[in-house]
Amino acid sequence: MPHLQPVALDFPHGLHVGARGLNLEEAGVDIPSDTLFSALVDTWSRTGGDADLWTRPFRGGEPPFLLTSAFPFAGNVRFYPAPVNLRLLIPPDRPEETVDKPLKRVRYLSEGLLHRALSGQGLPEFLPELDEQPGKPAKDQHAVRLQEDALCLLQEEADQLPDGLRLNAQGGKRSLRLLKRQNVWHSERTPRVTVDRINSASNIFHAGRTRFASGCGLWFGVQWRDPDTPVGDKSGLSYRNALEQGLAFLGEEGIGGERNAGYGAFAPAWGEEFHLRDPRPGGVAWLLSRYLPSPAEIPQCLNDPRAAYKLIRVGGWARALQGADQRRKQVQLLTAGSMIAWPSSSPAGVIADLRPQYAQSAGDFPHPVWRSGLAVAVGLQDCQEGR
């Protein structure tokens, strides 16, 4: 079974992660695994480390650790990406009216729902409204929803939500039906001002920001493979130490866009390791990270009739240690929540160098720009795989 050590991230000033290419006014919610990895490599370089040595075992097929993407949490409830085709986890005899419409807004499933899916149990019904009456408990087969259906959890997990979501103004428990209206995060557009360097003219623009409710934030998992491996330079640090120090530094500086306004600063909190079901070669795997398959992995992973995946084109800017920032090359990755046939290679996926290249070598970018497509996934039981 994969061992994941969770790291919770609290963002007191909000977060800006680009959601729609160059549109600054939009902000996403989660932080992709490749963004986390690249931020750690960049942090290592800017604190005096050698990025080539740091990334060498990852490029050589022996990564000391793997990262999931960062997903929402609320109190003690961790959420995971819903499958691209959530119907794969719904019993085939379930009436369509209890499946199709309620599933359209579901983006994340709680850890309790994840365990039910991995063990082959049918998921509870995602009905538009809970069948809840005063004095009578809601039916056990109904899921509880937050954030206008974006987050789903088991009824017993509702007691693990932070008080701001779980309790009403009088201090009593909020109705399970009314939890739908409670927001773990909210998106806003904040005004910003730039000043022209030549004529000192001001220009107003808006930047998107995601803010989290009290007791809520993002979390990601670290799958340790060989944490005591030395980094390979003169730092004397193991990869466990390097990751802890890198996250502490990154938390002070911030991750994502608009960091000069305080966005993206966080305080990391390390939790206890836990276990999830390991995918087996040839079985259906549920991605918890982005994934860049190698050419040899593509036929087995994506041509399988059980595969259901979504591709995203990743571009953006590369920050140079010396000189101006430049547009990096683009790459297509499978998103978290994709279902694939798990390859026999281990680890799955590759790391790509996205440094910009030009016809004349004089303009080449001065160093590699690494983007990780190494996958972290959990496996479904045979009864689910056979559907």
BAVEXPA-927208 format. One record per residue (C-alpha): residue number from 1; residue in three letters; x, y, z. Coordinates in pm, whole numbers, m for minus. Example, Ala and Ser with C-alpha at 12.3 -4.5 7.8 and 13.67 -1.06 7.14 Angstrom:
+--------+-------+--------+--------+--------+
| vextor | torlo |      X |      Y |      Z |
+--------+-------+--------+--------+--------+
|      1 |   ALA |   1230 |   m450 |    780 |
|      2 |   SER |   1367 |   m106 |    714 |
+--------+-------+--------+--------+--------+
//
This chain:
+--------+-------+--------+--------+--------+
| vextor | torlo |      X |      Y |      Z |
+--------+-------+--------+--------+--------+
|      1 |   MET |      0 |      0 |      0 |
|      2 |   PRO |    122 |    352 |    m71 |
|      3 |   HIS |    214 |    544 |    241 |
|      4 |   LEU |    115 |    909 |    223 |
|      5 |   GLN |    226 |   1167 |    474 |
|      6 |   PRO |    m17 |   1459 |    460 |
|      7 |   VAL |     95 |   1820 |    470 |
|      8 |   ALA |   m177 |   2076 |    547 |
|      9 |   LEU |   m137 |   2428 |    408 |
|     10 |   ASP |   m312 |   2723 |    572 |
|     11 |   PHE |   m333 |   3038 |    355 |
|     12 |   PRO |   m412 |   3337 |    581 |
|     13 |   HIS |   m398 |   3588 |    292 |
|     14 |   GLY |   m551 |   3374 |     20 |
|     15 |   LEU |   m408 |   3210 |   m289 |
|     16 |   HIS |   m384 |   3283 |   m660 |
|     17 |   VAL |   m329 |   2983 |   m887 |
|     18 |   GLY |   m398 |   3053 |  m1254 |
|     19 |   ALA |   m711 |   2881 |  m1378 |
|     20 |   ARG |   m755 |   3005 |  m1734 |
|     21 |   GLY |   m422 |   3070 |  m1897 |
|     22 |   LEU |   m342 |   3440 |  m1898 |
|     23 |   ASN |   m666 |   3558 |  m1733 |
|     24 |   LEU |   m539 |   3713 |  m1409 |
|     25 |   GLU |   m892 |   3771 |  m1279 |
|     26 |   GLU |   m959 |   3397 |  m1242 |
|     27 |   ALA |   m811 |   3182 |   m966 |
|     28 |   GLY |   m816 |   2806 |   m921 |
|     29 |   VAL |   m858 |   2610 |   m599 |
|     30 |   ASP |   m609 |   2323 |   m592 |
|     31 |   ILE |   m234 |   2331 |   m658 |
|     32 |   PRO |   m122 |   2076 |   m919 |
|     33 |   SER |    156 |   1833 |   m828 |
|     34 |   ASP |    381 |   1957 |  m1110 |
|     35 |   THR |    349 |   2314 |   m977 |
|     36 |   LEU |    449 |   2198 |   m628 |
|     37 |   PHE |    750 |   2010 |   m761 |
|     38 |   SER |    870 |   2300 |   m977 |
|     39 |   ALA |    831 |   2543 |   m686 |
|     40 |   LEU |   1048 |   2318 |   m468 |
|     41 |   VAL |   1318 |   2291 |   m737 |
|     42 |   ASP |   1314 |   2668 |   m780 |
|     43 |   THR |   1335 |   2718 |   m404 |
|     44 |   TRP |   1632 |   2481 |   m379 |
|     45 |   SER |   1816 |   2674 |   m651 |
|     46 |   ARG |   1751 |   3017 |   m503 |
|     47 |   THR |   1871 |   2906 |   m160 |
|     48 |   GLY |   2209 |   2804 |   m302 |
|     49 |   GLY |   2147 |   2439 |   m393 |
|     50 |   ASP |   2231 |   2260 |   m716 |
|     51 |   ALA |   1907 |   2188 |   m904 |
|     52 |   ASP |   2079 |   1936 |  m1133 |
|     53 |   LEU |   2187 |   1722 |   m838 |
|     54 |   TRP |   1852 |   1765 |   m661 |
|     55 |   THR |   1652 |   1643 |   m962 |
|     56 |   ARG |   1897 |   1371 |  m1073 |
|     57 |   PRO |   1728 |   1074 |   m897 |
|     58 |   PHE |   1386 |   1188 |  m1020 |
|     59 |   ARG |   1515 |   1196 |  m1377 |
|     60 |   GLY |   1692 |    864 |  m1330 |
|     61 |   GLY |   1380 |    671 |  m1231 |
|     62 |   GLU |   1459 |    650 |   m857 |
|     63 |   PRO |   1269 |    942 |   m701 |
|     64 |   PRO |   1315 |    969 |   m321 |
|     65 |   PHE |    953 |   1086 |   m293 |
|     66 |   LEU |    643 |   1154 |   m503 |
|     67 |   LEU |    384 |   1428 |   m457 |
|     68 |   THR |      9 |   1436 |   m497 |
|     69 |   SER |   m163 |   1756 |   m600 |
|     70 |   ALA |   m294 |   1978 |   m319 |
|     71 |   PHE |   m667 |   1937 |   m255 |
|     72 |   PRO |   m911 |   2104 |    m12 |
|     73 |   PHE |   m956 |   2003 |    350 |
|     74 |   ALA |  m1219 |   2117 |    600 |
|     75 |   GLY |  m1141 |   2055 |    966 |
|     76 |   ASN |  m1033 |   1691 |    985 |
|     77 |   VAL |  m1191 |   1592 |    653 |
|     78 |   ARG |   m953 |   1556 |    359 |
|     79 |   PHE |  m1092 |   1565 |      5 |
|     80 |   TYR |   m969 |   1395 |   m313 |
|     81 |   PRO |  m1034 |   1463 |   m681 |
|     82 |   ALA |  m1356 |   1308 |   m810 |
|     83 |   PRO |  m1300 |   1072 |  m1104 |
|     84 |   VAL |  m1331 |   1222 |  m1450 |
|     85 |   ASN |  m1618 |    977 |  m1500 |
|     86 |   LEU |  m1776 |    949 |  m1157 |
|     87 |   ARG |  m2034 |    708 |  m1296 |
|     88 |   LEU |  m1762 |    438 |  m1290 |
|     89 |   LEU |  m1809 |    426 |   m912 |
|     90 |   ILE |  m2191 |    418 |   m917 |
|     91 |   PRO |  m2374 |     83 |   m917 |
|     92 |   PRO |  m2509 |     22 |  m1270 |
|     93 |   ASP |  m2862 |    m45 |  m1139 |
|     94 |   ARG |  m2890 |    302 |   m979 |
|     95 |   PRO |  m3175 |    506 |  m1138 |
|     96 |   GLU |  m3045 |    777 |  m1370 |
|     97 |   GLU |  m3233 |   1056 |  m1192 |
|     98 |   THR |  m3029 |    987 |   m877 |
|     99 |   VAL |  m2701 |    995 |  m1067 |
|    100 |   ASP |  m2661 |   1222 |  m1368 |
|    101 |   LYS |  m2782 |   1565 |  m1256 |
|    102 |   PRO |  m2642 |   1551 |   m900 |
|    103 |   LEU |  m2300 |   1443 |  m1029 |
|    104 |   LYS |  m2243 |   1739 |  m1259 |
|    105 |   ARG |  m2111 |   1969 |   m986 |
|    106 |   VAL |  m1917 |   1713 |   m782 |
|    107 |   ARG |  m1545 |   1798 |   m787 |
|    108 |   TYR |  m1407 |   1636 |   m471 |
|    109 |   LEU |  m1487 |   1328 |   m261 |
|    110 |   SER |  m1403 |   1289 |    107 |
|    111 |   GLU |  m1161 |   1030 |    239 |
|    112 |   GLY |  m1454 |    825 |    366 |
|    113 |   LEU |  m1608 |    814 |     19 |
|    114 |   LEU |  m1267 |    733 |   m130 |
|    115 |   HIS |  m1226 |    432 |    101 |
|    116 |   ARG |  m1574 |    309 |     10 |
|    117 |   ALA |  m1491 |    331 |   m358 |
|    118 |   LEU |  m1152 |    160 |   m319 |
|    119 |   SER |  m1302 |   m127 |   m122 |
|    120 |   GLY |  m1561 |   m194 |   m394 |
|    121 |   GLN |  m1862 |    m62 |   m202 |
|    122 |   GLY |  m2123 |    140 |   m387 |
|    123 |   LEU |  m2114 |    512 |   m321 |
|    124 |   PRO |  m2411 |    673 |   m147 |
|    125 |   GLU |  m2668 |    858 |   m355 |
|    126 |   PHE |  m2583 |   1212 |   m462 |
|    127 |   LEU |  m2941 |   1334 |   m452 |
|    128 |   PRO |  m3035 |   1700 |   m507 |
|    129 |   GLU |  m3174 |   1715 |   m153 |
|    130 |   LEU |  m3124 |   1499 |    154 |
|    131 |   ASP |  m3439 |   1321 |    267 |
|    132 |   GLU |  m3415 |   1481 |    610 |
|    133 |   GLN |  m3709 |   1573 |    834 |
|    134 |   PRO |  m3707 |   1732 |   1181 |
|    135 |   GLY |  m3653 |   1467 |   1444 |
|    136 |   LYS |  m3566 |   1201 |   1191 |
|    137 |   PRO |  m3214 |   1110 |   1076 |
|    138 |   ALA |  m3128 |   1135 |    708 |
|    139 |   LYS |  m3102 |    813 |    512 |
|    140 |   ASP |  m2756 |    659 |    538 |
|    141 |   GLN |  m2729 |    610 |    163 |
|    142 |   HIS |  m2735 |    985 |     97 |
|    143 |   ALA |  m2414 |   1185 |     70 |
|    144 |   VAL |  m2364 |   1520 |    244 |
|    145 |   ARG |  m2260 |   1808 |     21 |
|    146 |   LEU |  m2072 |   2136 |     72 |
|    147 |   GLN |  m1983 |   2427 |   m153 |
|    148 |   GLU |  m2296 |   2397 |   m371 |
|    149 |   ASP |  m2233 |   2025 |   m439 |
|    150 |   ALA |  m1861 |   2063 |   m521 |
|    151 |   LEU |  m1755 |   1870 |   m207 |
|    152 |   CYS |  m1919 |   1544 |    m97 |
|    153 |   LEU |  m1870 |   1349 |    225 |
|    154 |   LEU |  m2029 |   1081 |    440 |
|    155 |   GLN |  m2281 |   1183 |    704 |
|    156 |   GLU |  m2058 |   1059 |    987 |
|    157 |   GLU |  m1778 |   1282 |    860 |
|    158 |   ALA |  m1988 |   1596 |    909 |
|    159 |   ASP |  m1894 |   1596 |   1280 |
|    160 |   GLN |  m1528 |   1642 |   1177 |
|    161 |   LEU |  m1594 |   1970 |    997 |
|    162 |   PRO |  m1478 |   2298 |   1159 |
|    163 |   ASP |  m1728 |   2469 |   1387 |
|    164 |   GLY |  m1781 |   2754 |   1143 |
|    165 |   LEU |  m1933 |   2510 |    894 |
|    166 |   ARG |  m2086 |   2257 |   1131 |
|    167 |   LEU |  m2262 |   2487 |   1379 |
|    168 |   ASN |  m2528 |   2751 |   1328 |
|    169 |   ALA |  m2539 |   3098 |   1484 |
|    170 |   GLN |  m2697 |   2961 |   1801 |
|    171 |   GLY |  m2422 |   2701 |   1848 |
|    172 |   GLY |  m2635 |   2403 |   1748 |
|    173 |   LYS |  m2562 |   2156 |   1472 |
|    174 |   ARG |  m2650 |   2285 |   1128 |
|    175 |   SER |  m2892 |   2074 |    928 |
|    176 |   LEU |  m2716 |   1838 |    687 |
|    177 |   ARG |  m2928 |   1980 |    409 |
|    178 |   LEU |  m2811 |   2333 |    486 |
|    179 |   LEU |  m2444 |   2233 |    473 |
|    180 |   LYS |  m2473 |   2261 |     96 |
|    181 |   ARG |  m2470 |   2640 |    134 |
|    182 |   GLN |  m2155 |   2647 |    346 |
|    183 |   ASN |  m1836 |   2739 |    162 |
|    184 |   VAL |  m1496 |   2589 |    231 |
|    185 |   TRP |  m1351 |   2856 |      1 |
|    186 |   HIS |  m1475 |   3151 |   m196 |
|    187 |   SER |  m1328 |   3327 |   m498 |
|    188 |   GLU |  m1304 |   3702 |   m524 |
|    189 |   ARG |  m1151 |   3968 |   m746 |
|    190 |   THR |   m941 |   4225 |   m568 |
|    191 |   PRO |   m837 |   4561 |   m719 |
|    192 |   ARG |   m466 |   4622 |   m774 |
|    193 |   VAL |   m275 |   4925 |   m902 |
|    194 |   THR |     36 |   4951 |  m1117 |
|    195 |   VAL |    234 |   5273 |  m1170 |
|    196 |   ASP |    395 |   5352 |  m1505 |
|    197 |   ARG |    771 |   5395 |  m1464 |
|    198 |   ILE |    790 |   5673 |  m1723 |
|    199 |   ASN |    498 |   5906 |  m1654 |
|    200 |   SER |    387 |   5772 |  m1311 |
|    201 |   ALA |     35 |   5710 |  m1443 |
|    202 |   SER |   m167 |   5462 |  m1241 |
|    203 |   ASN |   m349 |   5169 |  m1393 |
|    204 |   ILE |   m610 |   4964 |  m1205 |
|    205 |   PHE |   m650 |   4593 |  m1267 |
|    206 |   HIS |   m815 |   4304 |  m1080 |
|    207 |   ALA |   m655 |   3981 |   m963 |
|    208 |   GLY |   m839 |   3666 |   m863 |
|    209 |   ARG |   m793 |   3532 |   m512 |
|    210 |   THR |   m918 |   3217 |   m341 |
|    211 |   ARG |   m980 |   3254 |     33 |
|    212 |   PHE |  m1053 |   2965 |    269 |
|    213 |   ALA |  m1288 |   2951 |    564 |
|    214 |   SER |  m1146 |   2918 |    916 |
|    215 |   GLY |  m1010 |   2568 |    972 |
|    216 |   CYS |   m995 |   2499 |    598 |
|    217 |   GLY |   m719 |   2504 |    338 |
|    218 |   LEU |   m530 |   2268 |    108 |
|    219 |   TRP |   m339 |   1949 |    175 |
|    220 |   PHE |   m111 |   1727 |    m31 |
|    221 |   GLY |     46 |   1388 |     28 |
|    222 |   VAL |    413 |   1289 |     18 |
|    223 |   GLN |    476 |    931 |    m87 |
|    224 |   TRP |    818 |    858 |     58 |
|    225 |   ARG |   1024 |    607 |   m139 |
|    226 |   ASP |   1374 |    665 |     m2 |
|    227 |   PRO |   1362 |    975 |    220 |
|    228 |   ASP |   1708 |    923 |    374 |
|    229 |   THR |   1886 |    946 |     39 |
|    230 |   PRO |   2139 |   1232 |     54 |
|    231 |   VAL |   2068 |   1516 |   m186 |
|    232 |   GLY |   2410 |   1471 |   m347 |
|    233 |   ASP |   2574 |   1807 |   m294 |
|    234 |   LYS |   2764 |   1950 |     m1 |
|    235 |   SER |   2452 |   2039 |    196 |
|    236 |   GLY |   2461 |   1716 |    396 |
|    237 |   LEU |   2081 |   1699 |    387 |
|    238 |   SER |   1859 |   1403 |    315 |
|    239 |   TYR |   1561 |   1451 |     86 |
|    240 |   ARG |   1332 |   1444 |    390 |
|    241 |   ASN |   1526 |   1733 |    546 |
|    242 |   ALA |   1545 |   1916 |    214 |
|    243 |   LEU |   1170 |   1888 |    158 |
|    244 |   GLU |   1092 |   2011 |    509 |
|    245 |   GLN |   1327 |   2309 |    474 |
|    246 |   GLY |   1207 |   2384 |    122 |
|    247 |   LEU |    842 |   2391 |    230 |
|    248 |   ALA |    922 |   2619 |    523 |
|    249 |   PHE |   1102 |   2863 |    292 |
|    250 |   LEU |    833 |   2838 |     25 |
|    251 |   GLY |    565 |   2903 |    285 |
|    252 |   GLU |    726 |   3231 |    383 |
|    253 |   GLU |    770 |   3344 |     23 |
|    254 |   GLY |    442 |   3205 |   m108 |
|    255 |   ILE |    333 |   2992 |   m401 |
|    256 |   GLY |    134 |   3090 |   m706 |
|    257 |   GLY |     80 |   3437 |   m848 |
|    258 |   GLU |     57 |   3783 |   m690 |
|    259 |   ARG |    299 |   3690 |   m412 |
|    260 |   ASN |    409 |   4053 |   m372 |
|    261 |   ALA |     58 |   4119 |   m239 |
|    262 |   GLY |     89 |   3840 |     19 |
|    263 |   TYR |   m103 |   3579 |   m178 |
|    264 |   GLY |     14 |   3220 |   m149 |
|    265 |   ALA |    199 |   3245 |    185 |
|    266 |   PHE |    123 |   2941 |    400 |
|    267 |   ALA |    215 |   2758 |    717 |
|    268 |   PRO |    282 |   2384 |    651 |
|    269 |   ALA |    167 |   2131 |    913 |
|    270 |   TRP |    293 |   1773 |    880 |
|    271 |   GLY |     52 |   1494 |    974 |
|    272 |   GLU |     70 |   1123 |   1047 |
|    273 |   GLU |    124 |    880 |    761 |
|    274 |   PHE |   m175 |    681 |    638 |
|    275 |   HIS |   m229 |    408 |    382 |
|    276 |   LEU |   m435 |    375 |     66 |
|    277 |   ARG |   m486 |     86 |   m172 |
|    278 |   ASP |   m192 |     40 |   m409 |
|    279 |   PRO |   m267 |     16 |   m784 |
|    280 |   ARG |   m158 |   m309 |   m946 |
|    281 |   PRO |    m11 |   m335 |  m1297 |
|    282 |   GLY |   m293 |   m360 |  m1549 |
|    283 |   GLY |   m557 |   m262 |  m1293 |
|    284 |   VAL |   m759 |     59 |  m1288 |
|    285 |   ALA |   m571 |    340 |  m1113 |
|    286 |   TRP |   m724 |    664 |   m984 |
|    287 |   LEU |   m473 |    948 |  m1024 |
|    288 |   LEU |   m407 |   1176 |   m726 |
|    289 |   SER |   m152 |   1380 |   m922 |
|    290 |   ARG |    m91 |   1497 |  m1273 |
|    291 |   TYR |     75 |   1239 |  m1495 |
|    292 |   LEU |    301 |   1254 |  m1800 |
|    293 |   PRO |    326 |    899 |  m1935 |
|    294 |   SER |    638 |    789 |  m2118 |
|    295 |   PRO |    592 |    681 |  m2481 |
|    296 |   ALA |    615 |    318 |  m2371 |
|    297 |   GLU |    340 |    365 |  m2109 |
|    298 |   ILE |     84 |    531 |  m2337 |
|    299 |   PRO |    m56 |    219 |  m2512 |
|    300 |   GLN |   m111 |     30 |  m2187 |
|    301 |   CYS |   m244 |    324 |  m1983 |
|    302 |   LEU |   m465 |    514 |  m2224 |
|    303 |   ASN |   m583 |    260 |  m2481 |
|    304 |   ASP |   m749 |     44 |  m2218 |
|    305 |   PRO |  m1131 |     48 |  m2258 |
|    306 |   ARG |  m1171 |    124 |  m1886 |
|    307 |   ALA |   m964 |    443 |  m1907 |
|    308 |   ALA |  m1142 |    777 |  m1851 |
|    309 |   TYR |   m906 |   1071 |  m1846 |
|    310 |   LYS |   m877 |   1442 |  m1909 |
|    311 |   LEU |   m581 |   1623 |  m2063 |
|    312 |   ILE |   m463 |   1970 |  m1974 |
|    313 |   ARG |   m210 |   2181 |  m2162 |
|    314 |   VAL |     40 |   2333 |  m1919 |
|    315 |   GLY |    238 |   2641 |  m2016 |
|    316 |   GLY |    332 |   2957 |  m1830 |
|    317 |   TRP |    649 |   3144 |  m1747 |
|    318 |   ALA |    991 |   3019 |  m1639 |
|    319 |   ARG |   1178 |   3226 |  m1382 |
|    320 |   ALA |   1547 |   3253 |  m1465 |
|    321 |   LEU |   1806 |   3273 |  m1189 |
|    322 |   GLN |   1978 |   3532 |  m1405 |
|    323 |   GLY |   1806 |   3739 |  m1671 |
|    324 |   ALA |   1444 |   3795 |  m1767 |
|    325 |   ASP |   1159 |   3547 |  m1726 |
|    326 |   GLN |   1056 |   3368 |  m2045 |
|    327 |   ARG |    766 |   3161 |  m2172 |
|    328 |   ARG |    842 |   2795 |  m2122 |
|    329 |   LYS |    748 |   2516 |  m2363 |
|    330 |   GLN |    405 |   2359 |  m2324 |
|    331 |   VAL |    325 |   2002 |  m2232 |
|    332 |   GLN |      2 |   1801 |  m2204 |
|    333 |   LEU |    m57 |   1618 |  m1876 |
|    334 |   LEU |   m332 |   1391 |  m1749 |
|    335 |   THR |   m524 |   1560 |  m1469 |
|    336 |   ALA |   m577 |   1429 |  m1118 |
|    337 |   GLY |   m899 |   1228 |  m1109 |
|    338 |   SER |   m821 |   1051 |  m1437 |
|    339 |   MET |   m870 |    674 |  m1449 |
|    340 |   ILE |   m603 |    476 |  m1633 |
|    341 |   ALA |   m470 |    123 |  m1658 |
|    342 |   TRP |   m167 |    125 |  m1427 |
|    343 |   PRO |    160 |     58 |  m1612 |
|    344 |   SER |    405 |   m212 |  m1513 |
|    345 |   SER |    691 |     39 |  m1489 |
|    346 |   SER |    774 |    190 |  m1153 |
|    347 |   PRO |    758 |    476 |  m1094 |
|    348 |   ALA |    500 |    572 |  m1354 |
|    349 |   GLY |    559 |    886 |  m1557 |
|    350 |   VAL |    854 |   1104 |  m1652 |
|    351 |   ILE |    996 |   1450 |  m1587 |
|    352 |   ALA |   1012 |   1694 |  m1877 |
|    353 |   ASP |   1253 |   1981 |  m1939 |
|    354 |   LEU |   1038 |   2272 |  m2061 |
|    355 |   ARG |   1309 |   2532 |  m2101 |
|    356 |   PRO |   1244 |   2762 |  m2399 |
|    357 |   GLN |   1468 |   2705 |  m2699 |
|    358 |   TYR |   1536 |   2934 |  m2992 |
|    359 |   ALA |   1682 |   2912 |  m3340 |
|    360 |   GLN |   1990 |   3103 |  m3228 |
|    361 |   SER |   2171 |   2956 |  m2929 |
|    362 |   ALA |   2257 |   3302 |  m2797 |
|    363 |   GLY |   1902 |   3340 |  m2671 |
|    364 |   ASP |   1869 |   3000 |  m2504 |
|    365 |   PHE |   1744 |   2980 |  m2147 |
|    366 |   PRO |   2036 |   2941 |  m1905 |
|    367 |   HIS |   1916 |   2629 |  m1720 |
|    368 |   PRO |   1661 |   2342 |  m1739 |
|    369 |   VAL |   1299 |   2399 |  m1636 |
|    370 |   TRP |   1180 |   2073 |  m1484 |
|    371 |   ARG |    811 |   1975 |  m1473 |
|    372 |   SER |    724 |   1652 |  m1296 |
|    373 |   GLY |    481 |   1407 |  m1451 |
|    374 |   LEU |    553 |   1130 |  m1198 |
|    375 |   ALA |    224 |    977 |  m1092 |
|    376 |   VAL |     70 |    898 |   m755 |
|    377 |   ALA |   m242 |    683 |   m774 |
|    378 |   VAL |   m467 |    450 |   m580 |
|    379 |   GLY |   m611 |    124 |   m715 |
|    380 |   LEU |   m967 |      1 |   m742 |
|    381 |   GLN |  m1068 |   m352 |   m651 |
|    382 |   ASP |  m1132 |   m612 |   m921 |
|    383 |   CYS |  m1509 |   m579 |   m890 |
|    384 |   GLN |  m1478 |   m214 |   m991 |
|    385 |   GLU |  m1218 |   m282 |  m1257 |
|    386 |   GLY |  m1433 |   m534 |  m1432 |
|    387 |   ARG |  m1708 |   m286 |  m1514 |
+--------+-------+--------+--------+--------+
//
